[in-house]
């Protein structure tokens, strides 16, 4: 029986493990949404602060307006650079934690499979409660049990 691969991008099934994939996607979407809301709120706050502190209709001199706008944009740049660095730091830390929960079980499964193949162990494998791929460990343990009882 020949396996046919989809020829077109749209014919492929991309959601193959919904629980895992949505557990990855949803926090990213929520985090991005919170970043957008924060940026909007801060920008609105600075605009409101600028509007309340300066009566723009009373300012006749263009140089004064230019100085005020430069101060405003400097404050916004400081905020966006600092919040960008904070966001980058949080994404790196979160990425390391998340990938550990994905790569860790796969590393452990690979190491365990090599130990079983070399005859060092016949024990089942178990992942931490917070790890992903518990279904893989369960299927592997069932296979191992079958091979041992064969």
SULUR-V786764 format. One record per residue. N is the residue number from 1. RES is the residue in one letter. NEAR is the number of other ideal C-beta (glycine too) atoms within 8 Angstrom. D_CENTER is the distance of its C-alpha to the mean C-alpha in Angstrom with 1 decimal. Layout:
n->{N,N}
res->{RES,RES}
near->{NEAR,NEAR}
d_center->{D_CENTER,D_CENTER}
This chain:
n->{1,2,3,4,5,6,7,8,9,10,11,12,13,14,15,16,17,18,19,20,21,22,23,24,25,26,27,28,29,30,31,32,33,34,35,36,37,38,39,40,41,42,43,44,45,46,47,48,49,50,51,52,53,54,55,56,57,58,59,60,61,62,63,64,65,66,67,68,69,70,71,72,73,74,75,76,77,78,79,80,81,82,83,84,85,86,87,88,89,90,91,92,93,94,95,96,97,98,99,100,101,102,103,104,105,106,107,108,109,110,111,112,113,114,115,116,117,118,119,120,121,122,123,124,125,126,127,128,129,130,131,132,133,134,135,136,137,138,139,140,141,142,143,144,145,146,147,148,149,150}
res->{X,X,X,X,X,X,X,X,X,X,X,X,X,X,X,X,X,X,X,X,X,X,X,X,X,X,X,X,X,X,X,X,X,X,X,X,X,X,X,X,X,X,X,X,X,X,X,X,X,X,X,X,X,X,X,X,X,X,X,X,X,X,X,X,X,X,X,X,X,X,X,X,X,X,X,X,X,X,X,X,X,X,X,X,X,X,X,X,X,X,X,X,X,X,X,X,X,X,X,X,X,X,X,X,X,X,X,X,X,X,X,X,X,X,X,X,X,X,X,X,X,X,X,X,X,X,X,X,X,X,X,X,X,X,X,X,X,X,X,X,X,X,X,X,X,X,X,X,X,X}
near->{2,3,4,4,4,6,4,6,4,4,6,7,4,4,6,5,6,6,6,9,10,8,9,9,8,8,9,8,8,8,10,8,8,8,9,8,8,9,10,8,8,11,9,8,8,12,8,8,8,10,8,6,5,8,5,7,4,5,10,3,6,5,6,8,10,8,8,11,8,8,8,10,8,8,9,11,8,8,10,9,8,8,11,8,8,8,9,8,8,8,9,8,8,10,8,8,8,9,8,8,11,10,8,11,14,9,8,10,13,8,8,10,9,8,9,11,6,6,4,5,6,5,4,6,11,4,12,5,4,4,10,9,12,8,6,9,13,8,8,11,10,8,8,12,9,8,7,7,5,4}
d_center->{39.3,37.3,33.6,32.9,29.6,28.7,30.0,28.0,24.3,24.7,26.5,23.7,21.9,18.1,17.2,18.8,16.9,15.9,15.1,12.6,11.2,11.0,9.6,6.4,7.0,8.5,6.2,4.4,8.2,9.5,7.9,9.1,12.2,12.9,12.8,15.2,17.4,17.6,18.6,21.1,22.5,23.1,24.7,26.8,27.8,29.0,30.8,32.5,33.4,34.8,36.7,38.1,39.2,41.0,43.6,42.9,46.1,48.2,46.9,49.4,48.5,45.7,45.2,44.2,41.6,40.2,40.0,38.3,35.7,35.1,34.5,32.1,30.1,30.1,28.7,26.0,25.1,25.0,22.6,20.2,20.3,19.8,17.0,15.3,15.9,14.6,11.3,11.1,12.1,9.6,6.6,8.8,9.8,6.7,5.9,9.6,9.8,7.6,9.4,12.5,12.4,12.4,14.6,16.8,18.3,19.0,20.6,22.6,23.7,24.8,26.7,28.3,29.4,31.1,32.8,34.1,35.2,37.1,38.7,37.3,35.9,36.0,33.8,31.0,27.4,25.2,21.6,20.4,19.8,16.1,15.5,14.7,17.6,20.4,22.1,22.4,24.0,26.3,27.4,28.0,30.0,32.1,32.7,33.7,36.0,37.6,38.3,39.8,42.0,43.1}
